[in-house]
Each structure stands twice: as structure tokens, then as C-alpha cells.
Amino acid sequence: MPKALAITRADHTASELREVATRSNDADATRRMLALALVLEGYKRGEAGKLCGMDRQTLRDWVLRYNAEGIAGLCNRIAAGPKPRLTPEQEATVAELVRKGPDLAKHWRGALAPGGFGPRDQDAVQCDLGRAQRRRDAAPPRLSAAVGATATSPTGSCGAGGAQKNFADLVKAAIPEHAREKPIELWWQDEARVGQQGTLTRVWAERGSRPPAPRDQRREWAYIFGAVCPRRDIGAALVLPYANAHAMNLHLEEISCQVTQGSHAVLLLDGAGWHQTGGKLRVPKNVSLLHPPPYSPELNPVENIWQFLRQNHLGNRVFESYAAIVDACCAAWNALVAEPGRITSITTRHWASVIT
């Protein structure tokens, strides 16, 4: 037996190594202990390694580890990972910000960016949250005390990839003859239902905690009819009690008023029944409708607008009445359009920029 393979430690006999192996929860360490037990019993290194699923050189390396560190040396070593990029003082600042909660009006999707951090540290904040025992978790529902209260209310043929590739041709086909020579504006439209059932969004919290959030059990709601023009960084919206052709006509009139004078708008919207041109829908002369392929919400960036509004303004809330829902929806949309560049940053799509 080569000298490098000789087991010099006398801490355990072969039978004692086998007994320790039976109590171990580490399968890799168990195989190594059994291999060492075979060596102590006189097996050749190649044979002992083969019986335990390793080659001769690997067994030799584990013998050296065992001689130097004992049974503890037979366990896998976990890398320490990269050095933290935040100082202990900065980590404490981040931890305090997590406990208080970020400013949802500034931190899109809960991104933490506390003051006093350099450009590189902004990314480091996100990377070091896990090491600092912080995470984003979905808040479990907590029933509101107002659950029992009452509320009153006043009255395509190609897939998504093909649509992106041929988007310019689709828009060109949707433009009527009288608008061929006019400047074209690209608008996106959709509706979102906001109600007392509410939305539970993810929030920053300390790992191991379960941050509660209010959840109403009543069923009043309103609809935000929203449309945006990424190039102009503007939007047009109405908050209405119903989603039907009459409500859609009101929204089309609002969009028509926001289109630049002398321009023509191509409005992209899904295939909902109240979006179809037949029947009661009245489309203004300076607006043309374009329907993307069905079941392709990824083609409509207004879906990300709803995500932004729910995460930053409308989520984790209890609305006392229909009027409170309407007020919250109006305040959320007005805050969106009042922030320069926000609509453009959320809704710009490179495959649609060829039109504008």
C-alpha cells in the first residue's frame, strides 16, 4: 500500500467508521467513511474505491483529508461565495429600509435604492439582500375589520412572434386611405378591474416573517380603461362602472381627443367583445383599431402598466365603497402620467419602435 494512502489516524476502527456512517445524513460522507473502513480492513485502494463509487486518486485525496481533519474532513465544503459589496453600515441601512418598506411611488417592482449609495452599490443592494436575510414575499391576507360593511355603487392568424416580426406591415394595413400621408401615432389600450377583493402584491420583509396585508371580502369594483402612447409619454384613461361597448365608445372619444391634431392613431387592443368594430362600437375618424393575435398578452405593454399600478398604488388596500375605488384608480393613473418618462420606460417595445 502506498505511503500516501496509509491511514495514520487511530481515532476510529473500521467497525466504528461503519457505525458513524449509519448515523450520517450526508450520503457523500457516508460513502467516504465506508471506503476508509474497507482500507482499514485491508482492501486494495482500487478495489475499495470501486466498491464505494470513486477512483483510486479520489480515495487517496479523501484519506489525506481524513488524516488531517478527521471525520469532519470527509464532508463537502461549501464555498463562502463572493465578498459582500456593501459595508456593514450600508447593510444596516438596507435592513432598516426593508423593515420600514420602500417608497412604492419611487421603487418600481420594489427595487430598493436608498440614498447615499453609489451607482455600483445600487446593484449590490439587490445582491446582498439574501445574505442580509431579507427577501420579497407575498403577503398573506388579513381580513379587514370592515368586511361586514355595506357598499353602494352608482350606475389574428399569426402568433406573437410573427406579429412582432411583421408588426410594421400589420400597422400599415390598419391605416385607412385618408390617413396614409398623416403622421402615425401608436397607442396601446386595455382594461383593468379594480375592486374590494383587491390584489396582494409581494413586499419586502425579513426572512422568516409573514407580513400581513388587508384583504376585503366584498365585491364592488370599477374598471380602468387605459391607453398609452409610449413615444409621446402620455396616456388617456377613464374609470367606469362597466366594461361594455358604451364604455368603450367613451374611451375612444377620450383617446381621439389626445391624438395630436393632424395625426392618425393606430390603437392596439385585444379581442374582447366590446372591442369589435361591428355593432355598437363607434370608432373616431382619427383612430384605427388593430387586434394582435389572440392569447398573446405579452404583445400589449399596458399589461405592465396594470402591474405597476397594482404594485405601487392599488395593491394591499381596502376600499370602503365604490367611490373610494374610483378615487384610488384616478389617483393612481394621475400619478402615473404625472411622472415624466414613466409611461415610456414601461411600455416602449423595440419591435414596435420602427413605426414611431
Secondary structure, DSSP 8 states (H G I E B T S, - for coil): --GGG-----S--HHHHHHHHHH-S-HHHHHHHHHHHHHHTT--HHHHHHHTT--HHHHHHHHHHHHHHGGGGGS------S--SS-HHHHHHHHHHHHH---TTTSGGG----TT--HHHHHHHHHHTTTTTEEEEE--EEE-TTTT---------S-HHHHHHTHHHHHHHHS-GGGTTS-EEEEEEEEEEEETT----EEEEETT----EEE-----EEEEEEEEETTTTEEEEEEES--SHHHHHHHHHHHHHHS-TT-EEEEE----GGG-SSTT----TTEEEE---TT-GGG-THHHHHHHHIIIIISS---SSHHHHHHHHHHHHHHHHHSTTHHHHHH--GGGTTT-
